[in-house]
């Protein structure tokens, strides 16, 4: 019978140090696979518990172990989340995350982070999504991804290729961050003042507006399509009455948090190309707005002591 030696305080300190060093990367992987701040944090917390219980003396590469565990747990959660989302009322949007405190949420680059792309990633199954995220956002080599996902190298190459093809269904190249912010400012100003003509000039002919409220009263339960319909919807006086829109840094680009009476009532961001704004994304769900407002403190916590730690 093998009895593992009790860990010393030095061993645990080292375990905490290694985990904290990689934690923002682990959160970045989980968040991109899940599109949820809260679910990603839960995954990272479970990875920490497993890291504590592991015989770390036999782990050759801590970052490989932690990344693998995070990815597999995130895939499991994504599979069960897909079932839960079948009962979601109206469009489902990923939870936005405040990236002002960490512009890349622990990634080498901000790939696969914008809300519109996270939404497209939802079309992929969880394994395809994980393979794409590891390759495109974190630059893992194909053999590493194959080991993490317990798949053959050939299979992984096919999966990533298939994921890229899926994502080419959204072929429009995004505008840069400065232009994105400018368009957002012009949009908010026109929407607040009811300037329908200016709004229609901003939109592409096939513009779509998605509202995530999970059945909330007054929240559109189907996508709103076309310049005229979207312009009419976003100039709805009740939305902007005594409202205070504030620019926020969300998912690597600008978004707007709309406040009324000091409390947040809606989050909005958009996707735009050189042809104009082609997608508006509204989050009215209170839990998702709360997750966004909590995300800077979540990230700060990620760099501090490990919850449930030693």
C-alpha positions in Angstrom: 0.0 0.0 0.0 1.3 3.4 -1.0 1.0 6.1 1.6 1.7 9.6 0.4 3.9 11.7 2.7 2.2 14.6 4.4 3.0 17.9 2.6 5.2 20.3 4.5 4.5 24.0 4.8 7.3 24.6 2.2 5.6 22.2 -0.2 2.3 24.0 0.1 3.9 27.4 -0.2 5.5 26.3 -3.4 2.1 24.8 -4.6 0.4 28.2 -4.0 3.3 30.1 -5.7 3.1 27.9 -8.8 -0.7 28.1 -9.0 -0.8 31.9 -8.5 1.8 32.3 -11.3 -0.4 30.5 -13.8 -3.9 31.3 -12.5 -4.7 34.1 -14.9 -3.9 31.9 -17.8 -6.1 29.1 -16.4 -9.0 31.6 -16.0 -8.4 32.8 -19.5 -8.7 29.3 -21.0 -11.8 28.5 -18.9 -13.5 31.8 -19.7 -13.1 31.5 -23.4 -14.4 27.9 -23.4 -17.4 28.7 -21.2 -18.3 32.3 -22.0 -19.0 32.8 -18.2 -17.0 34.6 -15.6 -18.7 32.7 -12.7 -18.3 29.3 -14.3 -14.7 30.0 -15.2 -13.9 31.0 -11.6 -15.6 27.8 -10.3 -13.4 25.7 -12.7 -10.2 27.4 -11.5 -11.2 26.9 -7.9 -11.7 23.2 -8.6 -8.3 23.0 -10.4 -6.7 24.5 -7.2 -8.3 21.8 -5.1 -7.0 19.1 -7.4 -3.5 20.7 -7.5 -3.4 20.6 -3.7 -4.4 16.9 -3.6 -1.9 15.9 -6.4 1.5 14.3 -5.8 3.3 17.2 -7.2 6.7 15.5 -7.0 5.8 13.4 -10.1 4.5 16.4 -12.1 7.1 17.1 -14.8 5.4 20.4 -16.0 3.1 22.2 -13.6 1.7 24.5 -16.3 0.9 21.5 -18.5 -0.8 19.7 -15.7 -2.8 22.8 -14.7 -3.7 23.7 -18.3 -4.9 20.1 -19.0 -7.0 19.9 -15.8 -8.6 23.3 -16.5 -9.4 22.5 -20.1 -11.0 19.1 -19.3 -13.0 20.5 -16.5 -14.2 23.5 -18.7 -15.2 21.0 -21.4 -17.3 19.1 -18.9 -19.0 22.2 -17.6 -19.6 23.4 -21.2 -21.3 20.2 -22.0 -23.7 20.5 -19.1 -24.2 24.2 -19.7 -25.4 23.5 -23.2 -28.2 21.4 -21.8 -29.2 24.2 -19.4 -29.1 26.8 -22.1 -31.8 24.9 -24.1 -34.3 26.3 -21.5 -32.9 29.9 -21.8 -35.6 32.3 -22.9 -34.5 34.5 -25.8 -30.9 35.0 -27.1 -28.1 33.8 -24.8 -24.9 36.0 -24.8 -21.6 35.3 -23.0 -21.0 37.1 -19.7 -19.0 40.2 -20.5 -15.8 40.7 -18.5 -14.1 43.9 -17.4 -10.7 43.8 -19.0 -9.4 47.1 -17.7 -7.4 45.5 -15.0 -6.0 42.8 -17.3 -6.5 43.6 -21.0 -5.9 40.0 -22.1 -7.3 38.0 -19.2 -4.0 36.2 -18.8 -3.5 35.4 -22.5 -0.5 36.1 -24.6 -2.8 38.1 -26.9 -6.5 39.0 -26.8 -7.5 36.4 -29.4 -10.9 34.8 -28.9 -12.0 37.3 -26.4 -14.4 39.8 -28.1 -18.0 39.1 -27.2 -19.1 38.6 -30.8 -16.4 35.9 -31.4 -17.2 34.2 -28.1 -20.8 34.0 -29.4 -19.7 32.4 -32.6 -17.5 29.9 -30.7 -20.8 28.7 -29.1 -21.6 27.1 -32.5 -18.7 24.7 -31.9 -18.9 21.8 -29.6 -16.9 22.1 -26.4 -14.0 20.0 -27.6 -13.7 22.1 -30.8 -13.9 25.3 -28.8 -11.2 24.2 -26.4 -8.9 23.1 -29.3 -9.4 26.4 -31.0 -8.8 28.4 -27.8 -5.6 26.6 -26.9 -4.3 27.0 -30.5 -5.3 30.5 -31.4 -5.4 32.3 -28.0 -2.6 30.6 -26.2 -0.4 29.3 -29.0 -0.2 25.7 -27.8 1.5 23.3 -30.2 -0.7 20.6 -31.8 1.0 17.8 -29.9 0.3 19.6 -26.6 -3.3 20.0 -27.5 -3.6 16.4 -28.5 -2.2 15.4 -25.1 -4.5 17.7 -23.2 -7.6 16.5 -25.1 -6.6 12.8 -25.2 -6.9 12.8 -29.0 -4.6 11.9 -31.9 -2.5 14.6 -33.5 -4.3 14.1 -36.8 -7.7 14.5 -35.1 -6.6 17.7 -33.4 -5.4 19.3 -36.6 -8.8 18.4 -38.2 -10.7 19.8 -35.3 -8.9 23.2 -35.3 -9.2 23.4 -39.1 -13.0 22.7 -38.8 -13.3 25.3 -36.0 -11.6 27.9 -38.2 -13.9 27.1 -41.1 -16.9 27.6 -38.8 -15.6 30.9 -37.7 -15.1 32.1 -41.3 -18.9 32.3 -41.4 -18.2 35.7 -39.8 -15.7 36.9 -42.4 -15.9 40.6 -41.6 -12.7 42.1 -40.2 -13.3 44.1 -37.1 -12.4 47.8 -36.9 -9.6 48.8 -34.6 -10.2 49.7 -30.9 -10.1 53.5 -31.6 -12.7 53.3 -34.4 -14.8 50.9 -32.3 -14.9 53.4 -29.5 -15.8 56.3 -31.9 -18.7 54.3 -33.4 -19.9 53.4 -29.9 -19.9 57.0 -28.8 -21.8 58.1 -32.0 -24.3 55.3 -31.6 -25.1 56.1 -27.9 -25.5 59.8 -28.7 -27.8 59.1 -31.6 -29.8 56.5 -29.7 -30.3 58.8 -26.7 -31.5 61.7 -28.8 -33.7 59.5 -31.0 -31.7 60.3 -34.2 -33.0 57.4 -36.3 -31.4 58.8 -39.5 -27.9 58.9 -38.0 -28.3 55.4 -36.5 -29.4 53.9 -39.9 -26.3 55.5 -41.5 -24.1 53.7 -38.9 -25.6 50.3 -39.5 -25.0 47.7 -42.2 -28.2 46.5 -44.1 -28.1 43.2 -42.2 -27.5 44.6 -38.7 -28.9 42.5 -35.9 -29.6 43.3 -32.3 -29.5 40.6 -29.6 -30.9 41.1 -26.2 -30.0 38.7 -23.3 -32.6 38.9 -20.6 -33.8 35.3 -20.1 -37.4 36.2 -20.4 -37.3 39.6 -18.6 -40.3 41.8 -19.3 -39.7 44.4 -22.0 -36.6 42.5 -23.4 -36.8 41.3 -27.0 -36.9 37.5 -27.0 -35.9 37.2 -30.7 -33.1 38.9 -32.7 -34.2 42.2 -34.2 -33.0 42.5 -37.8 -32.5 45.3 -40.3 -31.6 49.0 -40.1 -35.1 50.4 -39.6 -36.2 47.9 -37.0 -33.0 48.1 -35.0 -32.9 51.9 -35.1 -36.5 52.0 -33.9 -35.8 49.6 -31.1 -32.6 51.3 -29.7 -34.3 54.7 -29.6 -37.0 53.4 -27.3 -37.5 56.4 -25.0 -38.0 54.3 -21.9 -34.6 52.8 -22.2 -32.8 56.1 -22.1 -35.1 58.1 -19.8 -32.9 59.5 -17.0 -30.2 57.0 -17.9 -26.5 57.6 -17.6 -24.4 55.6 -20.1 -20.8 55.0 -19.0 -18.0 53.7 -21.2 -16.4 50.5 -19.9 -13.6 48.3 -21.1 -15.2 44.9 -21.9 -13.6 41.9 -23.5 -10.7 43.9 -24.9 -12.8 46.7 -26.4 -15.3 49.4 -25.4 -18.7 48.8 -24.1 -21.4 50.8 -22.4 -22.9 50.2 -19.0 -26.3 52.0 -18.7 -27.1 53.3 -15.2 -30.4 54.6 -13.8 -30.8 55.9 -10.2 -27.3 54.9 -9.5 -27.8 51.2 -10.4 -26.8 49.3 -13.6 -29.7 48.3 -15.8 -28.0 47.2 -19.1 -24.7 46.5 -20.7 -24.2 47.0 -24.4 -21.4 46.4 -26.9 -21.2 45.9 -30.6 -19.3 44.4 -33.5 -18.4 46.6 -36.5 -16.4 46.4 -39.7 -15.5 49.1 -42.2 -19.0 48.7 -43.6 -20.5 49.8 -40.3 -22.1 48.3 -37.1 -23.4 44.8 -37.9 -24.2 43.4 -34.5 -25.5 45.0 -31.2 -25.3 42.9 -28.1 -27.4 43.9 -25.0 -27.2 42.2 -21.6 -30.1 42.9 -19.3 -29.7 39.8 -17.1 -28.9 41.1 -13.6 -26.6 38.2 -12.8 -24.5 38.8 -15.9 -24.3 42.5 -15.2 -23.2 41.7 -11.6 -20.6 39.2 -12.9 -19.1 42.0 -15.1 -19.0 44.5 -12.2 -17.4 41.9 -10.0 -14.8 40.8 -12.5 -12.0 43.3 -11.6 -12.1 42.2 -8.0 -12.2 38.5 -9.2 -9.0 39.2 -11.2 -7.3 41.0 -8.3 -8.2 38.0 -6.1 -6.6 35.7 -8.7 -3.3 37.5 -8.2 -3.6 37.4 -4.4 -4.0 34.6 -1.9 -5.7 31.4 -3.2 -9.2 31.0 -1.9 -9.6 27.9 0.2 -5.8 27.7 0.3 -3.3 27.1 3.0 
